[in-house]
């Protein structure tokens, strides 16, 4: 089962959902309710802080701040799994409110935290989704019994005081804050047909019901649905220490392990604000009865409707993209139909921009807060009818155009390169050796081999010749350390004249093979072994790249010819 793991870490996430936690305190006989707040405002949110529920932004402190109270002790953990079949349902289960949804894609806001995670997801109509949620919370910190500050209470009594009050204080204030952590994992199970999608959906709902009733644990419930099916998984967690999950992991075990240890992680590393509870200022005891209602109270529904429109447009764009990228499941033999689908997709993309622009207008100016109409070029067209290729319909296809892919079935385009015996020898090892021949023989002083070296005229002699003269020459030269001597004619004296003299000599020095080898030559030779093989591409080195081709192993792209 291939799984894809997508990891996000954000500094802060603020989210509200009544199913996660509730505070049951009363103030002025009115029950305090929980509201989902916009992400990315945590660093600015404190007890008593004002909140603009239209734009999802914090405002000033307009109530008296009093000492907070804590409700309960210790940590509380809630784990659940929810079936997801729309963008809106996913947003609700990720605790994303309408203003946060509308800020995604806006040039004036950055979608971070869980909103950024939501932006990365696609909810396809042919796939089945569910989300695993682990919410860890500390005791609620709440501020009860507060009052409006006198300045702001008086401001509300003025003719246009409500509008000014809204700008400074918003329409709600923060009653309670709760810290902890949030862990989300969205699992997508793919299907190839509407029939398979329905089957998986029924199995998933049964598994989720079994888990909710406590008859099966979370791992059993998940494995029962995803076994032998193609599934993808993405993760988001906020609070605590983020451990890296390797991309190579192909089971849900590691994800469930992190989910099961999430509470301990929060305890050891500290949590972030994960729950905020707000209430309208009108419940406060000193809120003026004569205060005129602010128009903001009438604009919340506009924000809700804009948000619903955005979810609807996202769904349409995703449906078109799915059709275009899965032609094996739809009859796209008509080129004009493909062109029409692309045209409609472009219109929806334009609608998405229009919704974002109208939301930005609401956030900045209540006078311009309204829904777009056809006069604003907000069209919301119908998607052209596209015939689905069901299992029986696919069987009637006589000739398929297969999808294009790159695999071993297409043949090898290029083998990997390396050096080895199969490539041949580029060079042998080198060294000095007898095989290479003699570079230099040893040197010795040897008269018999090298001849004599006349060194010096020892002394003149009257007459050379005869045994006596030879013996005398030898004796005189050996007495002073020469090898021998002889008597012969020479040019000596000053002025020079020819005379006979004794010459002392030694044997000459020379290099000769009879003295032995001093050094052999350097050479490369096969007997020394291989130094380097030639580099080449060869099957034994593996495949660098396969050819691209169309093949049945990649699936069907579209039918070219049906049976009559």
ABEGO torsion letter per residue (X at the ends): XBBBBBBBBBABBBBBBAAABBBBBBBGGBBBBBBBBBBGAAAABBBGBBBBAAAGBBBBBABBBBBBBBBEBEBBBBBBBBBBABAAAAAAAAGBBAAAAAABGBAABBBBEAAAAAAABBBBAABBBBBBBBBBBBBBBBBBGBBBBAAAAAAAABAAAAAAAAAAAEABBBABBBBEBBBBBBBBBBBABAAAAAAAAAAAAAAAAAAAAGABBAAAAAAAAABGBBBBBBBBBBEEBBBBBBAABABAAAAAAAAAAAAAAAAAAEBBBABBBBBBAAABAABBAABBBBAAAAAAAAAAAAAAAAAAAAAAAAAAAAAAABAAABBAABAAAAAAAAAAAAAAAAAAAAAAAAAAAAAABAAABBBBBAAAGBAGBBBBBBBBBBAAAAAABABBBBBBBBBAAAEBABBBBBBBAAAEBABBBBBBBAAAEBABBBBBBBAAAAEBBBABBABBBABBEEAAAAAAAAAAAAAAGBABBBBBBBBBEOBBBBBBBBBBBBBBBBBBAAAEBABBBBBBBAAAEBABBBBBBBAAAEBABBBBBBBAAAEBABBABBBX
